[in-house]
Amino acid sequence: MALIHLIYVSSATAACDAAELEKILVASARNNAPLQLTGMLLYAQGNFMQVLEGEEAAIDQIYSRIVKDPRHTDVFVIEREPIEQRSFDQWSMGFRRLGATEALAHPAYAPFFERGFDAAKIGAHPGLALDMLKEFSIDQR
């Protein structure tokens, strides 16, 4: 089975409080698990960055639902490519909310999420999105 990952950035259509983010995570885990998808979701300043890992058909199926989800807009794919192995195989969907504390602790990444995720800026640095997702997943394991 060939695996791919898809990384995208999007903007929330309304501010997401803890309860709304929890709803998103529960739905993601419920939808991803049967398709054997894994991944990580970051939220910062009204923006999302997510990686999905799995078989291409399963990712396409979930991604088509993501694009139609009215809770966000401006969905921009940063990376879609084959992978040898999963980076987030322990979760159907990991999660981390990023704020000022994380910006101070990770000054190299801070410019890319202090005001929300800037898709063009992140996309201009190949591998940066995946590195950020991996880095911010460490404390979640």
Phi, psi and omega per residue, in radians:
M1 nan 2.148 3.102
A2 -1.408 2.337 3.123
L3 -1.866 2.594 2.983
I4 -2.304 2.885 2.885
H5 -2.205 2.633 3.110
L6 -2.256 2.210 3.110
I7 -2.080 2.255 3.113
Y8 -2.376 2.838 3.049
V9 -2.172 2.513 3.078
S10 -2.594 2.914 3.124
S11 -1.956 2.325 3.086
A12 -1.175 2.490 3.113
T13 -1.421 -0.288 3.068
A14 -2.597 2.747 3.122
A15 -1.018 2.427 -3.136
C16 -1.856 2.009 3.050
D17 -1.503 3.138 -3.086
A18 -1.026 -0.688 -3.128
A19 -1.137 -0.739 3.134
E20 -1.170 -0.726 3.107
L21 -1.101 -0.670 3.102
E22 -1.094 -0.717 3.097
K23 -1.054 -0.752 3.134
I24 -1.082 -0.775 -3.118
L25 -1.155 -0.740 3.126
V26 -1.079 -0.802 3.128
A27 -1.119 -0.705 3.127
S28 -1.080 -0.844 -3.141
A29 -1.073 -0.754 -3.139
R30 -1.096 -0.718 -3.111
N31 -1.379 -0.592 -3.058
N32 -1.367 -0.694 -3.031
A33 -0.975 -0.855 -3.120
P34 -1.101 -0.427 -3.136
L35 -1.637 0.057 -3.122
Q36 1.009 0.688 3.065
L37 -1.657 2.514 3.049
T38 -2.201 2.911 3.116
G39 2.953 -2.991 -3.081
M40 -2.555 2.434 3.122
L41 -2.145 2.236 3.022
L42 -1.951 2.519 3.087
Y43 -2.269 2.262 3.124
A44 -2.633 2.198 3.018
Q45 0.844 0.768 3.085
G46 1.440 0.195 3.128
N47 -2.192 2.647 3.081
F48 -1.987 2.568 2.881
M49 -2.331 2.218 -3.073
Q50 -2.368 2.519 2.957
V51 -2.035 2.381 3.014
L52 -2.064 2.410 3.137
E53 -2.224 2.410 3.087
G54 2.766 -2.856 3.103
E55 -1.249 2.551 -3.046
E56 -0.977 -0.780 -3.117
A57 -1.095 -0.691 3.134
A58 -1.182 -0.717 3.108
I59 -1.129 -0.747 3.118
D60 -1.058 -0.694 3.136
Q61 -1.088 -0.844 -3.133
I62 -1.227 -0.709 -3.111
Y63 -1.096 -0.628 3.116
S64 -1.120 -0.561 3.059
R65 -1.257 -0.707 -3.133
I66 -1.050 -0.813 -3.106
V67 -1.050 -0.574 -3.116
K68 -1.518 -0.136 -3.087
D69 -1.162 2.120 -3.077
P70 -1.281 -0.083 -3.140
R71 -1.370 -0.127 3.078
H72 -2.586 2.903 -3.089
T73 -2.514 3.111 3.097
D74 0.921 0.846 3.125
V75 -1.281 2.164 -3.054
F76 -2.274 2.067 3.114
V77 -1.354 2.160 3.113
I78 -1.585 -0.683 -3.058
E79 -2.662 2.411 3.018
R80 -2.546 1.931 -3.089
E81 -2.750 2.825 3.101
P82 -1.141 2.591 3.078
I83 -2.294 2.630 3.099
E84 -1.365 -0.672 -3.135
Q85 -2.637 2.842 -3.131
R86 -1.320 2.551 3.036
S87 -1.710 -0.325 -3.041
F88 -2.235 0.727 -3.030
D89 -1.184 -0.178 -3.135
Q90 -1.465 -0.140 -3.092
W91 -2.317 2.488 2.883
S92 -1.301 -0.444 2.957
M93 -2.922 1.903 3.013
G94 -1.429 2.872 -3.093
F95 -2.625 2.557 3.015
R96 -2.650 2.288 3.025
R97 -1.682 2.222 -3.081
L98 -1.844 2.403 3.124
G99 -2.497 -2.771 -3.069
A100 -1.050 -0.658 -3.138
T101 -1.062 -0.791 3.130
E102 -1.178 -0.623 3.111
A103 -1.100 -0.754 3.116
L104 -1.156 -0.646 -3.110
A105 -1.343 -0.333 -3.107
H106 -2.300 1.185 -3.052
P107 -1.048 -0.454 3.128
A108 -1.217 -0.528 -3.136
Y109 -1.671 -0.356 -3.033
A110 -0.879 -0.762 -3.115
P111 -1.067 -0.294 -3.093
F112 -1.622 -0.113 3.131
F113 -2.477 0.031 -3.128
E114 -1.062 -0.593 3.139
R115 -2.031 0.524 -3.040
G116 1.653 2.876 -3.099
F117 -1.337 2.183 3.122
D118 -1.685 1.763 -3.041
A119 -1.005 -0.761 -3.115
A120 -1.141 -0.748 -3.126
K121 -1.163 -0.763 3.130
I122 -1.183 -0.772 -3.133
G123 -1.112 -0.410 3.127
A124 -1.287 -0.158 -3.139
H125 -2.088 1.580 -3.098
P126 -0.913 2.323 3.119
G127 1.529 -0.255 -3.084
L128 -1.093 -0.787 -3.099
A129 -1.036 -0.831 3.139
L130 -1.126 -0.714 3.096
D131 -1.038 -0.759 3.124
M132 -1.111 -0.796 -3.141
L133 -1.057 -0.728 3.109
K134 -1.156 -0.816 -3.111
E135 -1.028 -0.807 -3.079
F136 -1.404 -0.106 3.048
S137 -1.522 -0.303 -3.048
I138 -0.970 -0.803 -3.120
D139 -1.259 -0.189 -3.092
Q140 -1.594 -0.148 -3.069
R141 -1.371 nan nan
